[in-house]
Structures are given as structure tokens and as C-alpha cells.
Amino acid sequence: MIVDIYQVDAFSASLFQGNPAGVCISASMLDEATMLAIAEEMAVSETAFLALDTMSLRWFTPTVEVALCGHGTLATAHVLAERGDVKMGDNVTFYTQSGPLEVTVKREGIAMAFPVPELAEVTPNPSRLEALGLHGSVIRASYCFGEKELLVVDSEDDVKALSPDFVALNTSPGRGVVVTAASSDNTVDIVSRYFAPWVGVNEDPMTGSAHCALAVYWSQALSKRQLIGYQASARGGQIKMTLTNDHVLLQGQAVTVFSGKLDLSKT
């Protein structure tokens, strides 16, 4: 079987910024072992797999499958637009483990309607704070959303200065943790960084799904339904968030790094 494969820098309009995602498009869904092998070979934080017969979309890190991936969804929609499978203004529905995801191809970027997560306030774990390099005094709020954690800290400098001990972080149960603060830049509302050593991604360059939780928290904290976020990883990435009663609308741009054909008969 020959499948189309791509690498896309998502949440960026320039090469070598944003979050690199693999995109693998096949006529029907591949088996899990093959998808995991491809994701490991691509060696990026997530590789998206789209089956054209059902428009089913799945995402794998190099080690596990994930239930929701923003930058992988954006990358997939971008590739479909570049291929001519969809055109400007089209709406596309992807069928995923997290339910149907509605995506719109716009001139200014790809807009994705994601579920609104529920935030539950929790007491921060002292050992996790120590592993992250944070002190309790800088924590303004702590929440969980699903298996993931959101930590609000005093300042943008606190976010940018983080240098986690990933070995120590991985000793406690978890799935992902996002650390965030209000931005000091008047062109951006919030900054964040996202760490997920539990799924083989020490620091994710740009995390769409985490911005669903960030939109819920910051829309209330800043009394704004529409926000601009910047993920302050080494590569960096920018995202527009709009919170409605029904969903979080995430919007960003993407650029294709390379494309090719993968011959699975050689496996």
C-alpha cells in the first residue's frame, strides 16, 4: 500500500516555527501497529492519520495514541486544502475519539471547533511543582482538565524561565501540564508552555488542545471571549481562541515542510 505522508509546521506561517506534525492520508484507516510505527519514524510530537473513506482522524505520539490534538488537526486540514480536496470556505468534519470536529478553511487560517473542557480546581502537587522548577508562592491557581493540569503563575517571566526536571516529573502520574500567565506584550493576551513527558513529549512546541482549557480560564480572568495566545517554547507559536457557549474556536496558520509517498509493502 502506498500512502501520502507530509510534515507540516502548524500554528505558524513560516518554516521551522510552530509545532511540526506528521500527516498520513490513506484510503482507509491503517492498523494501530502501523500507525504507531509511522509516528515513531516521524519522530515529531504527533502524527495525524486520516482515512478518506470515513474521514476518521486519529493522532499518535511516538509512543501512544492521544484522544485530541489541535496542531495535528490543523495540519491535516491544511494538507487537504493544499491538495485541493477542500477549498476556501469549506467546512470539514473529522470523526475522532473526542467526537466530531468541525473545521473551516479560511483565508486567514484554519478554524477548528473543539469541545469546551471542564476545569476543576485542585491543590498543586508539591513534588510536581519542584520538578517543574516552580515555588508555591508564584502559583495563582491550579486546575485539572481530564488527566491534565493547568497552573497559573505570577508572570510571563516565570513561564519563560521554567527548566523542568523531566525524569522527576515523570515519576508522578500525569498526562500533561500547561503553565500559563498573562502576557506583558500588548499584542498577545496570554503565554504558556506545555510539558508531557508521560506520553514521550518533554515539551510540546505548540499545543492546540491545551488552549481549549486556557480559553476557558483566561476568558473569565480577563473578561474577554476572544484571546490571542503565544506558546513560549523554543520554536514558538501563536493561536487565536474564541470561547462560545458550545465550543472553543481555535484558529491558526500552517506551512508544509515536505511531502512524499510511503510504501508500506516494504514493512
ChimeraX commands (.cxc) that place a marker at each C-alpha (Angstrom):
marker #1 position 0.00,0.00,0.00 radius 0.5
marker #1 position 1.22,3.49,-0.90 radius 0.5
marker #1 position 0.10,6.30,1.41 radius 0.5
marker #1 position 0.66,10.04,1.23 radius 0.5
marker #1 position 2.74,11.50,4.03 radius 0.5
marker #1 position 3.56,15.09,4.96 radius 0.5
marker #1 position 5.28,17.14,7.62 radius 0.5
marker #1 position 3.62,20.44,8.46 radius 0.5
marker #1 position 4.60,23.27,10.80 radius 0.5
marker #1 position 1.30,24.14,12.49 radius 0.5
marker #1 position 0.36,27.41,14.19 radius 0.5
marker #1 position 2.95,29.23,12.10 radius 0.5
marker #1 position 3.10,30.85,8.66 radius 0.5
marker #1 position 6.87,30.30,8.46 radius 0.5
marker #1 position 9.01,27.19,8.23 radius 0.5
marker #1 position 10.77,25.89,11.35 radius 0.5
marker #1 position 8.38,27.58,13.77 radius 0.5
marker #1 position 5.18,26.42,15.46 radius 0.5
marker #1 position 4.65,22.72,16.06 radius 0.5
marker #1 position 5.74,20.12,13.49 radius 0.5
marker #1 position 3.11,17.46,12.83 radius 0.5
marker #1 position 3.15,14.41,10.63 radius 0.5
marker #1 position 0.10,13.87,8.43 radius 0.5
marker #1 position -0.58,10.48,6.86 radius 0.5
marker #1 position -3.53,10.20,4.46 radius 0.5
marker #1 position -4.82,6.83,3.29 radius 0.5
marker #1 position -7.92,5.49,1.56 radius 0.5
marker #1 position -8.95,3.59,4.70 radius 0.5
marker #1 position -7.70,3.55,8.28 radius 0.5
marker #1 position -4.39,1.82,8.89 radius 0.5
marker #1 position -3.97,-0.67,11.72 radius 0.5
marker #1 position -2.75,0.65,15.07 radius 0.5
marker #1 position 0.64,-1.07,14.97 radius 0.5
marker #1 position 1.40,0.52,11.60 radius 0.5
marker #1 position 0.26,3.97,12.74 radius 0.5
marker #1 position 2.42,3.77,15.86 radius 0.5
marker #1 position 5.42,2.65,13.78 radius 0.5
marker #1 position 4.94,5.57,11.39 radius 0.5
marker #1 position 4.57,8.02,14.30 radius 0.5
marker #1 position 7.78,6.69,15.84 radius 0.5
marker #1 position 9.55,7.04,12.48 radius 0.5
marker #1 position 8.30,10.62,12.00 radius 0.5
marker #1 position 9.64,11.45,15.49 radius 0.5
marker #1 position 7.52,14.57,15.99 radius 0.5
marker #1 position 5.17,15.19,18.91 radius 0.5
marker #1 position 2.11,13.94,17.00 radius 0.5
marker #1 position 1.35,12.34,13.65 radius 0.5
marker #1 position -2.23,12.55,12.36 radius 0.5
marker #1 position -3.82,9.70,10.40 radius 0.5
marker #1 position -6.80,10.44,8.16 radius 0.5
marker #1 position -8.90,7.77,6.42 radius 0.5
marker #1 position -10.62,9.35,3.41 radius 0.5
marker #1 position -13.42,6.77,3.22 radius 0.5
marker #1 position -14.82,7.70,6.64 radius 0.5
marker #1 position -12.98,10.99,7.41 radius 0.5
marker #1 position -11.85,9.32,10.62 radius 0.5
marker #1 position -8.90,11.13,12.23 radius 0.5
marker #1 position -6.52,9.70,14.84 radius 0.5
marker #1 position -3.32,11.02,16.39 radius 0.5
marker #1 position -0.25,9.23,17.75 radius 0.5
marker #1 position 2.82,10.45,19.58 radius 0.5
marker #1 position 5.93,8.31,19.06 radius 0.5
marker #1 position 4.74,6.15,21.98 radius 0.5
marker #1 position 0.93,6.36,22.45 radius 0.5
marker #1 position -2.36,7.36,20.85 radius 0.5
marker #1 position -3.93,10.62,22.08 radius 0.5
marker #1 position -7.63,11.46,22.11 radius 0.5
marker #1 position -7.35,15.06,20.90 radius 0.5
marker #1 position -4.64,17.02,19.07 radius 0.5
marker #1 position -5.09,20.59,17.90 radius 0.5
marker #1 position -1.96,21.06,15.82 radius 0.5
marker #1 position -2.42,17.67,14.14 radius 0.5
marker #1 position -5.98,18.60,13.19 radius 0.5
marker #1 position -4.83,21.97,11.84 radius 0.5
marker #1 position -2.05,20.29,9.85 radius 0.5
marker #1 position -4.47,17.76,8.35 radius 0.5
marker #1 position -6.96,20.42,7.24 radius 0.5
marker #1 position -4.09,22.46,5.79 radius 0.5
marker #1 position -2.89,19.48,3.73 radius 0.5
marker #1 position -6.42,18.80,2.43 radius 0.5
marker #1 position -6.66,22.43,1.30 radius 0.5
marker #1 position -3.25,22.30,-0.40 radius 0.5
marker #1 position -4.19,19.07,-2.20 radius 0.5
marker #1 position -7.41,20.62,-3.44 radius 0.5
marker #1 position -9.59,18.14,-1.56 radius 0.5
marker #1 position -11.28,21.12,0.11 radius 0.5
marker #1 position -11.45,24.74,-0.97 radius 0.5
marker #1 position -11.60,28.14,0.71 radius 0.5
marker #1 position -14.73,28.50,2.81 radius 0.5
marker #1 position -15.43,24.75,3.01 radius 0.5
marker #1 position -16.44,23.11,6.27 radius 0.5
marker #1 position -14.94,19.70,7.03 radius 0.5
marker #1 position -15.97,17.23,9.73 radius 0.5
marker #1 position -13.38,14.86,11.18 radius 0.5
marker #1 position -14.62,11.90,13.23 radius 0.5
marker #1 position -12.42,11.31,16.27 radius 0.5
marker #1 position -12.28,9.69,19.70 radius 0.5
marker #1 position -13.32,13.08,21.11 radius 0.5
marker #1 position -16.37,13.26,18.83 radius 0.5
marker #1 position -16.92,15.08,15.53 radius 0.5
marker #1 position -14.57,18.04,15.00 radius 0.5
marker #1 position -15.77,20.80,12.69 radius 0.5
marker #1 position -13.06,22.64,10.75 radius 0.5
marker #1 position -13.41,25.63,8.40 radius 0.5
marker #1 position -10.83,26.61,5.80 radius 0.5
marker #1 position -10.46,30.40,5.90 radius 0.5
marker #1 position -8.17,32.78,4.04 radius 0.5
marker #1 position -6.64,33.93,7.33 radius 0.5
marker #1 position -6.15,30.40,8.67 radius 0.5
marker #1 position -7.81,27.14,9.69 radius 0.5
marker #1 position -10.59,27.47,12.28 radius 0.5
marker #1 position -11.38,24.43,14.44 radius 0.5
marker #1 position -14.36,23.97,16.78 radius 0.5
marker #1 position -13.19,21.98,19.80 radius 0.5
marker #1 position -15.11,20.78,22.89 radius 0.5
marker #1 position -15.21,23.11,25.91 radius 0.5
marker #1 position -13.31,21.36,28.73 radius 0.5
marker #1 position -14.40,21.47,32.35 radius 0.5
marker #1 position -11.85,22.89,34.79 radius 0.5
marker #1 position -11.81,21.58,38.35 radius 0.5
marker #1 position -9.79,23.48,40.94 radius 0.5
marker #1 position -7.17,21.32,42.68 radius 0.5
marker #1 position -4.35,21.74,45.18 radius 0.5
marker #1 position -1.00,21.72,43.37 radius 0.5
marker #1 position 1.23,18.72,43.99 radius 0.5
marker #1 position 4.41,19.96,45.78 radius 0.5
marker #1 position 6.66,17.36,44.15 radius 0.5
marker #1 position 5.33,18.30,40.71 radius 0.5
marker #1 position 5.98,21.98,41.38 radius 0.5
marker #1 position 9.53,21.11,42.44 radius 0.5
marker #1 position 10.07,19.05,39.28 radius 0.5
marker #1 position 8.81,21.96,37.18 radius 0.5
marker #1 position 11.10,24.38,38.99 radius 0.5
marker #1 position 8.21,26.34,40.48 radius 0.5
marker #1 position 7.70,27.60,44.01 radius 0.5
marker #1 position 4.29,27.58,45.62 radius 0.5
marker #1 position 4.47,31.34,46.12 radius 0.5
marker #1 position 4.24,32.01,42.36 radius 0.5
marker #1 position 1.14,29.80,41.83 radius 0.5
marker #1 position -2.04,31.82,41.45 radius 0.5
marker #1 position -4.39,28.94,40.59 radius 0.5
marker #1 position -4.30,25.23,39.81 radius 0.5
marker #1 position -6.87,23.21,37.86 radius 0.5
marker #1 position -7.23,19.83,36.23 radius 0.5
marker #1 position -8.97,19.17,32.93 radius 0.5
marker #1 position -9.30,15.48,32.30 radius 0.5
marker #1 position -5.95,13.89,33.08 radius 0.5
marker #1 position -4.07,17.15,32.50 radius 0.5
marker #1 position -3.18,20.06,34.77 radius 0.5
marker #1 position -3.24,23.83,34.32 radius 0.5
marker #1 position -1.05,26.02,36.54 radius 0.5
marker #1 position -1.45,29.80,36.55 radius 0.5
marker #1 position 1.66,31.66,37.72 radius 0.5
marker #1 position 2.51,35.25,38.56 radius 0.5
marker #1 position 4.25,36.42,35.43 radius 0.5
marker #1 position 5.39,35.73,31.88 radius 0.5
marker #1 position 8.96,35.61,33.19 radius 0.5
marker #1 position 8.02,32.70,35.46 radius 0.5
marker #1 position 6.73,30.79,32.43 radius 0.5
marker #1 position 9.75,31.51,30.23 radius 0.5
marker #1 position 12.27,30.69,32.98 radius 0.5
marker #1 position 11.00,27.13,33.51 radius 0.5
marker #1 position 13.59,24.37,33.17 radius 0.5
marker #1 position 11.81,21.19,34.33 radius 0.5
marker #1 position 13.45,18.02,35.61 radius 0.5
marker #1 position 11.64,15.64,33.25 radius 0.5
marker #1 position 12.90,12.50,34.98 radius 0.5
marker #1 position 11.45,13.71,38.28 radius 0.5
marker #1 position 8.28,14.95,36.58 radius 0.5
marker #1 position 7.69,11.55,35.04 radius 0.5
marker #1 position 7.83,9.76,38.40 radius 0.5
marker #1 position 4.38,11.03,39.39 radius 0.5
marker #1 position 1.19,10.09,37.48 radius 0.5
marker #1 position 0.14,12.51,34.79 radius 0.5
marker #1 position -0.64,13.15,31.14 radius 0.5
marker #1 position 0.32,16.79,30.56 radius 0.5
marker #1 position 0.76,20.08,32.38 radius 0.5
marker #1 position 0.37,23.59,30.99 radius 0.5
marker #1 position 1.89,26.57,32.82 radius 0.5
marker #1 position 0.48,29.98,31.95 radius 0.5
marker #1 position 0.48,33.69,32.79 radius 0.5
marker #1 position -0.88,36.93,31.41 radius 0.5
marker #1 position 1.32,38.40,28.68 radius 0.5
marker #1 position 3.38,41.56,29.07 radius 0.5
marker #1 position 3.10,42.11,25.29 radius 0.5
marker #1 position 0.03,44.17,24.34 radius 0.5
marker #1 position -0.35,42.22,21.06 radius 0.5
marker #1 position -0.83,38.93,22.94 radius 0.5
marker #1 position -3.17,38.15,25.86 radius 0.5
marker #1 position -1.53,35.11,27.42 radius 0.5
marker #1 position 1.63,33.00,27.30 radius 0.5
marker #1 position 2.05,29.33,28.13 radius 0.5
marker #1 position 4.31,26.28,27.94 radius 0.5
marker #1 position 3.22,22.65,27.84 radius 0.5
marker #1 position 5.05,19.59,29.17 radius 0.5
marker #1 position 4.08,15.94,28.60 radius 0.5
marker #1 position 6.95,13.52,29.33 radius 0.5
marker #1 position 4.32,10.90,30.25 radius 0.5
marker #1 position 3.48,10.47,26.55 radius 0.5
marker #1 position 7.01,10.85,25.20 radius 0.5
marker #1 position 6.94,14.63,24.60 radius 0.5
marker #1 position 9.03,16.53,27.16 radius 0.5
marker #1 position 7.98,19.97,25.88 radius 0.5
marker #1 position 5.43,20.38,23.11 radius 0.5
marker #1 position 6.27,23.35,20.86 radius 0.5
marker #1 position 2.62,24.39,20.36 radius 0.5
marker #1 position -0.42,22.67,21.86 radius 0.5
marker #1 position -3.84,23.38,20.39 radius 0.5
marker #1 position -5.86,21.20,22.78 radius 0.5
marker #1 position -4.32,22.86,25.87 radius 0.5
marker #1 position -5.57,26.22,24.57 radius 0.5
marker #1 position -9.14,24.98,24.98 radius 0.5
marker #1 position -8.55,24.92,28.74 radius 0.5
marker #1 position -6.59,28.16,28.57 radius 0.5
marker #1 position -9.50,29.83,26.75 radius 0.5
marker #1 position -11.92,28.74,29.50 radius 0.5
marker #1 position -9.72,30.09,32.31 radius 0.5
marker #1 position -8.49,33.31,30.72 radius 0.5
marker #1 position -11.80,34.36,29.17 radius 0.5
marker #1 position -13.16,34.65,32.70 radius 0.5
marker #1 position -9.97,36.06,34.24 radius 0.5
marker #1 position -9.61,38.75,31.56 radius 0.5
marker #1 position -13.34,39.19,30.79 radius 0.5
marker #1 position -12.65,38.50,27.09 radius 0.5
marker #1 position -14.31,35.92,24.85 radius 0.5
marker #1 position -11.63,36.29,22.19 radius 0.5
marker #1 position -7.95,35.86,23.05 radius 0.5
marker #1 position -4.55,35.65,21.39 radius 0.5
marker #1 position -2.15,33.15,22.92 radius 0.5
marker #1 position 1.57,32.62,22.48 radius 0.5
marker #1 position 3.25,29.34,23.44 radius 0.5
marker #1 position 6.74,30.29,24.55 radius 0.5
marker #1 position 8.63,27.16,23.52 radius 0.5
marker #1 position 11.94,27.38,21.64 radius 0.5
marker #1 position 10.03,27.30,18.33 radius 0.5
marker #1 position 7.08,29.39,19.50 radius 0.5
marker #1 position 3.58,29.53,18.09 radius 0.5
marker #1 position 0.54,31.83,18.06 radius 0.5
marker #1 position -3.13,30.93,18.24 radius 0.5
marker #1 position -6.45,32.76,18.25 radius 0.5
marker #1 position -9.10,31.49,20.69 radius 0.5
marker #1 position -12.81,32.31,20.78 radius 0.5
marker #1 position -14.97,30.89,23.55 radius 0.5
marker #1 position -18.66,30.36,22.78 radius 0.5
marker #1 position -21.37,28.56,24.73 radius 0.5
marker #1 position -20.91,25.47,22.58 radius 0.5
marker #1 position -17.24,25.21,21.76 radius 0.5
marker #1 position -13.77,26.74,21.75 radius 0.5
marker #1 position -12.86,28.00,18.29 radius 0.5
marker #1 position -9.11,27.70,17.68 radius 0.5
marker #1 position -7.60,29.37,14.63 radius 0.5
marker #1 position -4.09,29.30,13.22 radius 0.5
marker #1 position -1.95,29.03,10.13 radius 0.5
marker #1 position 0.31,26.26,8.84 radius 0.5
marker #1 position 3.02,25.62,6.23 radius 0.5
marker #1 position 4.05,22.34,4.60 radius 0.5
marker #1 position 7.68,21.36,5.17 radius 0.5
marker #1 position 7.78,18.34,2.87 radius 0.5
marker #1 position 5.56,15.70,1.27 radius 0.5
marker #1 position 6.16,12.21,-0.06 radius 0.5
marker #1 position 4.94,8.67,-0.60 radius 0.5
marker #1 position 5.30,5.89,1.96 radius 0.5
marker #1 position 5.45,2.34,0.59 radius 0.5
marker #1 position 4.06,0.11,3.31 radius 0.5
marker #1 position 4.75,-3.04,1.27 radius 0.5
marker #1 position 8.36,-2.75,2.48 radius 0.5
marker #1 position 7.38,-3.33,6.10 radius 0.5
marker link #1:1,2 radius 0.2
marker link #1:2,3 radius 0.2
marker link #1:3,4 radius 0.2
marker link #1:4,5 radius 0.2
marker link #1:5,6 radius 0.2
marker link #1:6,7 radius 0.2
marker link #1:7,8 radius 0.2
marker link #1:8,9 radius 0.2
marker link #1:9,10 radius 0.2
marker link #1:10,11 radius 0.2
marker link #1:11,12 radius 0.2
marker link #1:12,13 radius 0.2
marker link #1:13,14 radius 0.2
marker link #1:14,15 radius 0.2
marker link #1:15,16 radius 0.2
marker link #1:16,17 radius 0.2
marker link #1:17,18 radius 0.2
marker link #1:18,19 radius 0.2
marker link #1:19,20 radius 0.2
marker link #1:20,21 radius 0.2
marker link #1:21,22 radius 0.2
marker link #1:22,23 radius 0.2
marker link #1:23,24 radius 0.2
marker link #1:24,25 radius 0.2
marker link #1:25,26 radius 0.2
marker link #1:26,27 radius 0.2
marker link #1:27,28 radius 0.2
marker link #1:28,29 radius 0.2
marker link #1:29,30 radius 0.2
marker link #1:30,31 radius 0.2
marker link #1:31,32 radius 0.2
marker link #1:32,33 radius 0.2
marker link #1:33,34 radius 0.2
marker link #1:34,35 radius 0.2
marker link #1:35,36 radius 0.2
marker link #1:36,37 radius 0.2
marker link #1:37,38 radius 0.2
marker link #1:38,39 radius 0.2
marker link #1:39,40 radius 0.2
marker link #1:40,41 radius 0.2
marker link #1:41,42 radius 0.2
marker link #1:42,43 radius 0.2
marker link #1:43,44 radius 0.2
marker link #1:44,45 radius 0.2
marker link #1:45,46 radius 0.2
marker link #1:46,47 radius 0.2
marker link #1:47,48 radius 0.2
marker link #1:48,49 radius 0.2
marker link #1:49,50 radius 0.2
marker link #1:50,51 radius 0.2
marker link #1:51,52 radius 0.2
marker link #1:52,53 radius 0.2
marker link #1:53,54 radius 0.2
marker link #1:54,55 radius 0.2
marker link #1:55,56 radius 0.2
marker link #1:56,57 radius 0.2
marker link #1:57,58 radius 0.2
marker link #1:58,59 radius 0.2
marker link #1:59,60 radius 0.2
marker link #1:60,61 radius 0.2
marker link #1:61,62 radius 0.2
marker link #1:62,63 radius 0.2
marker link #1:63,64 radius 0.2
marker link #1:64,65 radius 0.2
marker link #1:65,66 radius 0.2
marker link #1:66,67 radius 0.2
marker link #1:67,68 radius 0.2
marker link #1:68,69 radius 0.2
marker link #1:69,70 radius 0.2
marker link #1:70,71 radius 0.2
marker link #1:71,72 radius 0.2
marker link #1:72,73 radius 0.2
marker link #1:73,74 radius 0.2
marker link #1:74,75 radius 0.2
marker link #1:75,76 radius 0.2
marker link #1:76,77 radius 0.2
marker link #1:77,78 radius 0.2
marker link #1:78,79 radius 0.2
marker link #1:79,80 radius 0.2
marker link #1:80,81 radius 0.2
marker link #1:81,82 radius 0.2
marker link #1:82,83 radius 0.2
marker link #1:83,84 radius 0.2
marker link #1:84,85 radius 0.2
marker link #1:85,86 radius 0.2
marker link #1:86,87 radius 0.2
marker link #1:87,88 radius 0.2
marker link #1:88,89 radius 0.2
marker link #1:89,90 radius 0.2
marker link #1:90,91 radius 0.2
marker link #1:91,92 radius 0.2
marker link #1:92,93 radius 0.2
marker link #1:93,94 radius 0.2
marker link #1:94,95 radius 0.2
marker link #1:95,96 radius 0.2
marker link #1:96,97 radius 0.2
marker link #1:97,98 radius 0.2
marker link #1:98,99 radius 0.2
marker link #1:99,100 radius 0.2
marker link #1:100,101 radius 0.2
marker link #1:101,102 radius 0.2
marker link #1:102,103 radius 0.2
marker link #1:103,104 radius 0.2
marker link #1:104,105 radius 0.2
marker link #1:105,106 radius 0.2
marker link #1:106,107 radius 0.2
marker link #1:107,108 radius 0.2
marker link #1:108,109 radius 0.2
marker link #1:109,110 radius 0.2
marker link #1:110,111 radius 0.2
marker link #1:111,112 radius 0.2
marker link #1:112,113 radius 0.2
marker link #1:113,114 radius 0.2
marker link #1:114,115 radius 0.2
marker link #1:115,116 radius 0.2
marker link #1:116,117 radius 0.2
marker link #1:117,118 radius 0.2
marker link #1:118,119 radius 0.2
marker link #1:119,120 radius 0.2
marker link #1:120,121 radius 0.2
marker link #1:121,122 radius 0.2
marker link #1:122,123 radius 0.2
marker link #1:123,124 radius 0.2
marker link #1:124,125 radius 0.2
marker link #1:125,126 radius 0.2
marker link #1:126,127 radius 0.2
marker link #1:127,128 radius 0.2
marker link #1:128,129 radius 0.2
marker link #1:129,130 radius 0.2
marker link #1:130,131 radius 0.2
marker link #1:131,132 radius 0.2
marker link #1:132,133 radius 0.2
marker link #1:133,134 radius 0.2
marker link #1:134,135 radius 0.2
marker link #1:135,136 radius 0.2
marker link #1:136,137 radius 0.2
marker link #1:137,138 radius 0.2
marker link #1:138,139 radius 0.2
marker link #1:139,140 radius 0.2
marker link #1:140,141 radius 0.2
marker link #1:141,142 radius 0.2
marker link #1:142,143 radius 0.2
marker link #1:143,144 radius 0.2
marker link #1:144,145 radius 0.2
marker link #1:145,146 radius 0.2
marker link #1:146,147 radius 0.2
marker link #1:147,148 radius 0.2
marker link #1:148,149 radius 0.2
marker link #1:149,150 radius 0.2
marker link #1:150,151 radius 0.2
marker link #1:151,152 radius 0.2
marker link #1:152,153 radius 0.2
marker link #1:153,154 radius 0.2
marker link #1:154,155 radius 0.2
marker link #1:155,156 radius 0.2
marker link #1:156,157 radius 0.2
marker link #1:157,158 radius 0.2
marker link #1:158,159 radius 0.2
marker link #1:159,160 radius 0.2
marker link #1:160,161 radius 0.2
marker link #1:161,162 radius 0.2
marker link #1:162,163 radius 0.2
marker link #1:163,164 radius 0.2
marker link #1:164,165 radius 0.2
marker link #1:165,166 radius 0.2
marker link #1:166,167 radius 0.2
marker link #1:167,168 radius 0.2
marker link #1:168,169 radius 0.2
marker link #1:169,170 radius 0.2
marker link #1:170,171 radius 0.2
marker link #1:171,172 radius 0.2
marker link #1:172,173 radius 0.2
marker link #1:173,174 radius 0.2
marker link #1:174,175 radius 0.2
marker link #1:175,176 radius 0.2
marker link #1:176,177 radius 0.2
marker link #1:177,178 radius 0.2
marker link #1:178,179 radius 0.2
marker link #1:179,180 radius 0.2
marker link #1:180,181 radius 0.2
marker link #1:181,182 radius 0.2
marker link #1:182,183 radius 0.2
marker link #1:183,184 radius 0.2
marker link #1:184,185 radius 0.2
marker link #1:185,186 radius 0.2
marker link #1:186,187 radius 0.2
marker link #1:187,188 radius 0.2
marker link #1:188,189 radius 0.2
marker link #1:189,190 radius 0.2
marker link #1:190,191 radius 0.2
marker link #1:191,192 radius 0.2
marker link #1:192,193 radius 0.2
marker link #1:193,194 radius 0.2
marker link #1:194,195 radius 0.2
marker link #1:195,196 radius 0.2
marker link #1:196,197 radius 0.2
marker link #1:197,198 radius 0.2
marker link #1:198,199 radius 0.2
marker link #1:199,200 radius 0.2
marker link #1:200,201 radius 0.2
marker link #1:201,202 radius 0.2
marker link #1:202,203 radius 0.2
marker link #1:203,204 radius 0.2
marker link #1:204,205 radius 0.2
marker link #1:205,206 radius 0.2
marker link #1:206,207 radius 0.2
marker link #1:207,208 radius 0.2
marker link #1:208,209 radius 0.2
marker link #1:209,210 radius 0.2
marker link #1:210,211 radius 0.2
marker link #1:211,212 radius 0.2
marker link #1:212,213 radius 0.2
marker link #1:213,214 radius 0.2
marker link #1:214,215 radius 0.2
marker link #1:215,216 radius 0.2
marker link #1:216,217 radius 0.2
marker link #1:217,218 radius 0.2
marker link #1:218,219 radius 0.2
marker link #1:219,220 radius 0.2
marker link #1:220,221 radius 0.2
marker link #1:221,222 radius 0.2
marker link #1:222,223 radius 0.2
marker link #1:223,224 radius 0.2
marker link #1:224,225 radius 0.2
marker link #1:225,226 radius 0.2
marker link #1:226,227 radius 0.2
marker link #1:227,228 radius 0.2
marker link #1:228,229 radius 0.2
marker link #1:229,230 radius 0.2
marker link #1:230,231 radius 0.2
marker link #1:231,232 radius 0.2
marker link #1:232,233 radius 0.2
marker link #1:233,234 radius 0.2
marker link #1:234,235 radius 0.2
marker link #1:235,236 radius 0.2
marker link #1:236,237 radius 0.2
marker link #1:237,238 radius 0.2
marker link #1:238,239 radius 0.2
marker link #1:239,240 radius 0.2
marker link #1:240,241 radius 0.2
marker link #1:241,242 radius 0.2
marker link #1:242,243 radius 0.2
marker link #1:243,244 radius 0.2
marker link #1:244,245 radius 0.2
marker link #1:245,246 radius 0.2
marker link #1:246,247 radius 0.2
marker link #1:247,248 radius 0.2
marker link #1:248,249 radius 0.2
marker link #1:249,250 radius 0.2
marker link #1:250,251 radius 0.2
marker link #1:251,252 radius 0.2
marker link #1:252,253 radius 0.2
marker link #1:253,254 radius 0.2
marker link #1:254,255 radius 0.2
marker link #1:255,256 radius 0.2
marker link #1:256,257 radius 0.2
marker link #1:257,258 radius 0.2
marker link #1:258,259 radius 0.2
marker link #1:259,260 radius 0.2
marker link #1:260,261 radius 0.2
marker link #1:261,262 radius 0.2
marker link #1:262,263 radius 0.2
marker link #1:263,264 radius 0.2
marker link #1:264,265 radius 0.2
marker link #1:265,266 radius 0.2
marker link #1:266,267 radius 0.2
view
